Amino acid sequence: MLNQILQPIQPQIGRFEERFKKTLESDVKLVQAMGDRIMETRGKILRPALSLLTAQAIGECSDRAIDAAIGIEIIHTATLIHDDVVDFADKRRGTEVLNLRWGNQAAVLMGDFLLARALQVLVGLDSMEVMRAATRAVGRMIEGEIQEIQGGVEAESAIYFSMIDKKTASLMALSCEVGAILGGGTPEQVAQMSTFGKEVGIAFQITDDLLDFTGDEESLGKPVGNDVRERKLTLPLIRALGNCQNGEAERIQAKVRSGIESDEELQEVFHFVERYKGIEEAREEAKTYATSGLKNLLVLTTSDARQALELAVRHVVDRDR
Amino acid sequence: MLNQILQPIQPQIGRFEERFKKTLESDVKLVQAMGDRIMETRGKILRPALSLLTAQAIGECSDRAIDAAIGIEIIHTATLIHDDVVDFADKRRGTEVLNLRWGNQAAVLMGDFLLARALQVLVGLDSMEVMRAATRAVGRMIEGEIQEIQGGVEAESAIYFSMIDKKTASLMALSCEVGAILGGGTPEQVAQMSTFGKEVGIAFQITDDLLDFTGDEESLGKPVGNDVRERKLTLPLIRALGNCQNGEAERIQAKVRSGIESDEELQEVFHFVERYKGIEEAREEAKTYATSGLKNLLVLTTSDARQALELAVRHVVDRDR
């Protein structure tokens, strides 16, 4: 994450990192080995940043808020590990995924282990409100993942939005919701920050799906065109298909459905999406969600933390990885 | 389960079955299809029986106790699904496993989905005590599973017992613990029923491991010799290896470690385990744990439910599947 975004919660981020590492420790060797690898390939810690900044902006970013952020980041890590098993991925963040190194079996169990550990961390907060929100969010995330793999989905944006709301936005909503609860927010603030997280999450996922078309392999740490190769219809393609009024749309959709077989075919899909304004429109929609999300911040008084949240939202839609 | 065991909680079992089915429902088609398959191939419902009988024996087997039993049975179901992915299993309970029919990907996510749903059911009980116990048990179960696959384990009974305590006994302990909590037990009763569940769980797993040597494929619903084929050293083999004072022990252990390649080799291991009293001793140990478990029931006043728990323990060590 940009230093500027983390600046108002610098001491808390330090404690977060230290305790996150401790939480992954285990005297089971295989768990420790996989945990070490996870520590070496950390991501953007966007969810913890949103959670801690929300707590800070609302009231106080306490040790309890840090523990909640750890629980949420571990849930995120667990789902990434299972995603990589499900997607037959090779690389994430420029590094070989866990299942390639230790096998799908170990990766499945490591994901389970992390999910259990995350829930144990959250239970430690002794708050049924947090547990209710967390278990609901985890359930919705997994439903979204299953919707994604069940296939046979029409090129309909309603289905796409319902899926990313569950798959991605629910955990971002949880991050902000829990931050607001532990920061001592009113029920109204908690609800609005949950909506904020949800809208930022949708903007985040649209941007992720855009980067699969427009990104650079090196900065992404994984190949582009993954979604198309995996026959996934994401927003840029859905919009381009909707904008194309001739038979080309059907041909392209059939090609993606039956499986792209060469780089030439991939390039053809890329050009189609560009030509029929799929990139342009999806980028606009990501911005619209980001803007809508930002409005929820008006329930908070002005502060460095609130400014950092605004910056985080802009970063979510402007990033190149 | 034997009707006699379920007799004192007959109405509750009816409601349990009805609500268990409802809890698996989903408007995501793939989830519903896998859920239907799970309903067709239900197991012995030993954990719910222990949980509901404990609640009844202690005080009252209420709707809350039924919900807890549903949560626990769903946790069990989720771990079986991930186990089948991890073990490359073909059959469970005489039927094709989920991952063969829908693929490992769907099975991984279905396990995740069920775990999330189980936790949502348990959250509904609004008891931090239950949530603490449940998340701890799930964490220990998965640690046990990982210990089991990490391999390189010596033929040591201490390692075996630590592993089955986590992998199997922790969920049985949870079943009885939660039953005691929701039945209105005193802290002493809750602790003793947790110990009861743990000891019954260890007896259960030893018996399971025995059945892999002595069972009948048709009543088991899966092939015998699975553990040996998967290079797992279970108690009967560990005891036989310990009893054999000549080089044969090393030879047999090396064979199992390097992978059994024929039915003849499997038969040779079977005869070795029988000849060196592996079956006999493991059976004795299962009985010792069962007897020790039964002593914990003395904290309860005599009742039909307590008698049924005693019967359940005897069934655990005497069953043929």
Interface residues (C-beta under 8 A of the other chain):
Chain A: S26 V28 K29 L30 V31 T79 H82 V85 V86 N104 Q105 A106 V108 L109 M110 G111 D112 F113 L115 A116 R117 L119 Q120 V123 D126 M128 M131 R132 T135 R136 V138 G139 M141 I142 E143 E145 I146 Q147 I149 Q150
Chain B: S26 V28 K29 L30 V31 T79 H82 V85 V86 N104 Q105 A106 V108 L109 M110 G111 D112 F113 L115 A116 R117 L119 Q120 V123 D126 M128 M131 R132 T135 R136 V138 G139 M141 I142 E143 E145 I146 Q147 I149 Q150
